Each structure stands twice: as C-alpha cells, then as structure tokens.
Amino acid sequence: MVIRGKNTYITKLKREHVDEMQFWGAHEDPLFYSYTFPKMNKKEKDYWYAIKRHSLKRKSFAIYNESNILVGYISLRNIKWFRKISELGIVFDPNHINKGYGTDSLKSFIRYYFEEMKMKRLDLKVAEFNTRAYRCYIKCGFFDNGIELDEFEDQGLAIYEDEKLKEYQTYFKKVGDILKCRFIKMSITREIYEQNKESYPHYPPNTCA
C-alpha cells in the first residue's frame, strides 16, 4: 500500500486523487505556468486518469505528506520491462514546494524502483532553467547525461516579448513556429543506487500493493 519516506509516503494513483489535485495551487512564475495542474470536468478527469493508469508502459503514484495531504504525483513513462528502464515524471502542488518533499519522496521511490520493481535504470529530463528541480535530482543520485533541445510544453510562453523573462532567453530557441527549450538529460542506475544505498533510508513498510 505504501512507499514510506521520512516526511512523505507514496501510494498507487487512484481516481479520487485526481479530484484532490483540482484544489492544488497555481504557479505564479510564467516559466512554470504549464506545470500547474489543470482544472478539468469529470469527463476530462476520467480521461486523464485512464491515460496515467491503464497502460502497460505507465505506472503512476500519489505523494502524501506527513499530514495526509496530497502534495504531488510520480509517473513512470515509456516503461521497457524487458530492458528494465523507464522515464520519470514528478509534479508537485505549488503550495507544497521548497519543503523537502521532493527529495524525501524521490529517495524512497528510488529504493522501491530498484529493490521491488527490479529495474536497472531510471531516466528523466529537466528544463535547464529549473535549478530547484535539478538540485533535487542531484541530491537523489542522478547524473547528467547530456543536453537536449526539445519542444517546450507551454508554446504560448512570451519568452522574447516579456522583459521579465529576458535573462532566461538563452535556455530557449525558436525553430520555425516551435518554441524549444534546453533540457538536461539525467539518469540513475542500479549500480549507482547500490553504491550509495545508505543514502536511501528505509522506512517500512516499503511495498506498493
């Protein structure tokens, strides 16, 4: 039922979690507008949940804090079961960032990923401007694996028009009509996890039935 960290615990994502996410806050920084969880009607919520849960190539989890408040969710995408690799996605309620929940929950999840799921590698990519998330991934044992220029989720970002965003223009490039962003590719392997296992504390129970 639970993957437990020091200040967080993780469960399998359920449909009712999507309803709870509707009460999450909104990012105030334009760079992170696309990371705000969208407001959806029932049909849209059903569809979103179906995509996250009913696929052999995806697994999704809800993150709670010590006060039993839903503060985030984790998704594994493009799971390759034979090769035992996948891609990580993690999103938090803006009202609960900068509280250490990211590092705490991710470290406990990494232990589950390698110990219980028996996986070999976990990949992710993070926008180069997102230094807060990057520092969290470094703390959790991920290493840099190159830079990738890829389509930015928020194509309406006024990166070249908004004077307040001028300092971030170096992270972006317009290719035709597509706004692209520099992403840092990162990975953690089972070998790295095994070498640093003591930094991934175990708080039983650590299963996710």
C-alpha positions in Angstrom: 0.0 0.0 0.0 2.8 2.4 0.8 6.3 3.5 0.0 7.3 5.5 3.0 9.9 8.3 3.3 10.7 10.3 6.4 8.1 13.1 5.8 6.2 11.6 2.8 4.5 8.4 1.7 3.6 7.2 -1.8 0.6 5.1 -2.9 -0.7 3.9 -6.2 -2.6 6.6 -8.0 -6.4 6.3 -7.7 -9.2 8.1 -9.5 -10.1 10.1 -6.4 -6.6 11.6 -6.3 -7.4 13.5 -9.5 -10.3 15.2 -7.7 -8.0 16.2 -4.9 -5.5 17.7 -7.3 -8.2 20.1 -8.5 -7.6 22.1 -5.3 -3.9 22.5 -5.9 -2.4 26.0 -6.2 -1.1 27.7 -9.4 2.4 28.7 -10.3 3.0 32.4 -10.3 6.2 32.3 -12.4 5.4 32.3 -16.2 8.2 29.8 -16.8 6.1 27.3 -14.7 2.6 28.0 -15.9 2.5 24.7 -17.8 3.3 22.8 -14.6 0.1 24.0 -12.9 -2.4 21.1 -12.7 -5.3 21.9 -15.0 -8.9 22.4 -13.9 -10.9 19.7 -15.6 -14.5 18.5 -15.7 -15.5 14.9 -14.8 -15.0 13.5 -18.3 -11.6 15.1 -18.7 -10.5 13.8 -15.2 -11.7 10.3 -16.2 -9.7 10.5 -19.4 -6.5 11.9 -17.7 -6.7 9.1 -15.1 -7.2 6.4 -17.7 -4.1 7.6 -19.6 -2.0 7.5 -16.4 -3.2 4.2 -15.1 -4.4 1.9 -17.8 -1.2 1.3 -19.8 1.5 -1.3 -19.8 4.0 1.4 -20.4 3.0 3.6 -17.5 2.7 3.5 -13.7 1.6 6.4 -11.6 1.7 7.1 -7.9 0.4 9.7 -5.5 2.6 11.5 -2.9 1.3 12.5 0.5 3.0 14.5 3.3 3.0 13.6 7.0 -0.3 15.4 7.4 -2.0 13.2 4.8 -2.2 16.0 2.3 -1.8 15.0 -1.4 1.2 17.1 -2.4 2.4 15.5 -5.7 2.4 12.6 -8.1 5.0 10.5 -9.8 4.7 8.9 -13.2 6.9 6.3 -14.9 6.6 6.6 -18.7 7.8 4.6 -21.6 8.5 1.6 -19.4 10.6 -1.0 -21.2 10.0 -4.1 -19.0 12.5 -6.3 -20.8 15.3 -3.8 -20.6 14.1 -2.6 -17.2 14.3 1.1 -17.8 11.7 3.9 -17.8 11.4 7.7 -17.6 10.5 9.7 -14.5 8.0 12.5 -14.3 7.2 14.2 -11.0 4.9 17.1 -10.2 4.1 18.9 -7.0 1.4 21.2 -5.8 3.0 24.7 -5.9 1.7 25.3 -2.3 4.0 22.5 -1.1 7.3 23.0 -3.0 10.5 24.0 -1.2 9.6 21.9 1.8 11.9 19.0 1.1 9.1 16.7 -0.1 10.7 16.2 -3.5 13.9 14.8 -2.2 12.3 12.8 0.6 9.7 11.1 -1.7 12.0 10.6 -4.6 14.7 8.9 -2.5 12.2 6.4 -1.1 10.7 5.8 -4.5 14.2 5.1 -6.0 14.7 2.4 -3.3 11.3 0.9 -4.3 12.2 1.2 -8.0 15.4 -0.8 -7.8 14.6 -3.1 -4.9 10.9 -4.0 -5.5 10.5 -3.4 -9.2 13.9 -4.8 -10.0 14.6 -2.1 -12.6 18.1 -1.2 -14.0 17.9 2.5 -14.9 15.7 5.5 -14.4 15.9 8.4 -16.8 14.5 11.9 -16.7 14.9 15.3 -18.3 14.6 18.7 -16.6 14.4 22.1 -18.1 17.9 23.7 -17.7 16.3 26.8 -16.1 14.7 24.7 -13.4 17.6 24.8 -11.0 15.4 23.8 -7.9 14.4 20.5 -9.5 17.9 19.9 -10.9 19.4 20.2 -7.4 16.8 17.8 -6.1 17.8 15.2 -8.7 21.5 15.6 -7.9 20.8 15.0 -4.2 18.9 11.9 -5.2 21.9 10.4 -7.1 21.0 11.3 -10.7 23.9 12.2 -13.0 23.9 14.5 -16.1 23.6 12.7 -19.4 23.8 15.5 -22.0 21.7 18.4 -23.2 18.7 18.0 -25.5 16.8 20.8 -27.3 13.1 19.8 -27.3 9.7 21.3 -27.7 8.6 23.3 -24.6 5.3 22.4 -23.2 4.0 26.0 -23.0 4.1 27.2 -26.6 2.4 30.4 -25.5 5.3 31.5 -23.3 6.3 35.1 -24.2 10.0 34.4 -23.7 11.1 37.0 -26.3 8.3 39.6 -25.5 8.3 39.7 -21.7 11.1 41.8 -20.4 11.0 40.0 -17.1 12.0 36.8 -18.9 14.9 38.3 -20.8 17.5 36.6 -18.6 16.0 33.1 -19.5 16.1 33.6 -23.3 19.4 31.6 -23.5 17.6 28.5 -22.5 15.2 28.7 -25.4 15.3 28.7 -29.2 12.5 29.3 -31.8 12.7 26.7 -34.6 10.2 27.7 -37.2 6.9 28.1 -35.2 8.0 25.8 -32.4 9.5 27.1 -29.1 12.1 24.7 -27.9 13.9 24.6 -24.6 17.3 23.2 -23.4 16.7 20.1 -21.2 19.3 18.3 -19.1 19.0 14.6 -19.6 19.7 12.7 -16.3 19.9 9.1 -15.2 20.4 6.9 -12.2 21.4 3.3 -12.5 21.0 0.3 -10.2 24.8 0.3 -9.8 24.8 3.9 -8.5 22.0 3.1 -6.2 23.8 0.0 -4.8 27.0 2.1 -4.3 25.1 4.7 -2.3 22.3 2.6 -0.7 22.9 4.1 2.7 21.7 7.5 1.4 18.3 6.0 0.6 16.9 5.3 4.1 14.3 2.6 4.5 11.1 3.3 6.4 9.0 0.1 6.5 6.6 -0.8 5.0 8.1 -0.2 1.6 5.8 -2.1 -0.7 3.2 -0.8 -3.1 0.5 -3.4 -3.5 
